[in-house]
Amino acid sequence: MSSASAPRMTQPTKAVLAALLADAAREQYGLELGAASGLPSGTVHPILARLEAVGWLRSRWEDVDPSATGRPRRRYYRLTPEGVVLAGAALRRSEAAKAKIVARVRPNLLGGAV
């Protein structure tokens, strides 16, 4: 994937990416990611769809019988190896940009003269 296909880095997108990166080797389902990111399902699922569309993650439906488990099947998500790299880089760039803005607007917060 090239950076041209990177999703827009909104605060909710960054929260979902941080939740995915917290344990990138483990599959997580939508409600679990919502709880980890502090976002509602209606926000998380469109973000997951966008991340999957640009190739940053893959999903799969679990293979269970809903009547046997007493709940609907879950869709599990996991960052692709490339997604791990791109998501980590995107979050680092976002934090660096935020630090630059804070340094310009409020230099005393980062050790500047008072």
C-alpha positions in Angstrom: 0.0 0.0 0.0 1.2 3.5 -0.7 0.5 6.4 1.6 -1.9 7.7 -1.1 -4.3 5.0 0.0 -4.0 5.8 3.7 -7.2 6.6 5.6 -7.7 10.1 7.0 -6.3 10.1 10.5 -9.3 11.3 12.6 -9.2 11.0 16.4 -11.6 8.0 16.2 -9.4 6.3 13.5 -6.3 6.8 15.6 -8.1 5.3 18.7 -9.1 2.2 16.7 -5.6 1.9 15.3 -4.1 2.2 18.8 -6.5 -0.5 20.0 -5.5 -2.8 17.1 -1.8 -2.1 17.6 -2.0 -2.8 21.4 -2.0 -6.5 20.5 -1.4 -6.6 16.8 -1.0 -10.4 16.8 -4.4 -11.1 18.2 -7.7 -11.0 16.3 -10.3 -8.7 17.9 -14.0 -8.3 17.2 -15.8 -5.0 16.7 -17.4 -4.6 20.1 -14.1 -5.4 21.8 -12.4 -2.8 19.7 -15.1 -0.3 20.6 -14.6 -0.9 24.3 -10.8 -0.6 23.9 -11.0 2.6 21.9 -14.0 4.1 23.9 -16.0 4.4 20.7 -19.5 3.2 19.9 -20.1 0.4 17.4 -21.6 2.9 14.9 -18.3 4.7 14.8 -15.9 1.7 15.0 -17.4 -0.5 12.2 -17.2 2.1 9.4 -13.6 2.8 10.4 -12.8 -0.9 10.3 -14.4 -1.1 6.8 -12.2 1.8 5.6 -9.1 0.2 7.1 -9.9 -3.1 5.4 -10.6 -1.3 2.1 -7.1 0.2 2.0 -5.6 -3.1 3.0 -4.5 -2.3 6.5 -6.5 -5.1 8.0 -8.3 -8.3 7.3 -11.4 -9.7 8.7 -13.1 -13.0 9.0 -16.4 -14.3 10.4 -16.0 -16.8 13.2 -17.2 -20.3 12.4 -19.8 -20.9 15.2 -23.4 -21.8 15.3 -25.2 -18.8 16.8 -28.0 -21.0 18.3 -25.3 -23.1 20.1 -23.4 -20.1 21.4 -26.5 -18.0 22.2 -25.1 -15.0 20.4 -24.5 -13.8 16.9 -21.3 -14.7 15.0 -18.5 -12.2 15.5 -16.4 -10.7 12.8 -12.7 -10.7 13.8 -10.2 -8.1 12.6 -6.4 -8.2 12.5 -3.9 -5.7 11.1 -2.0 -7.1 8.1 1.8 -7.1 8.5 1.9 -4.1 6.2 -0.9 -2.5 8.2 1.1 -2.8 11.4 3.9 -0.9 9.8 1.7 1.7 8.2 -0.6 2.2 11.2 2.4 2.6 13.5 4.0 5.2 11.2 0.7 7.1 10.8 0.2 7.3 14.6 3.8 8.5 15.0 3.4 11.1 12.3 0.2 12.3 13.9 1.8 12.6 17.3 4.8 14.5 15.8 2.5 16.9 14.1 0.6 17.5 17.3 3.8 18.1 19.2 4.9 20.7 16.6 1.6 22.5 16.9 1.7 22.5 20.7 5.3 23.8 20.5 4.3 26.7 18.3 1.2 27.6 20.2 2.3 27.0 23.7 6.1 26.8 23.8 6.2 26.9 27.7 4.5 23.5 27.8 7.5 21.9 26.2 10.2 23.5 28.2 10.4 26.8 26.5 10.8 30.1 28.3 8.1 31.1 30.7 
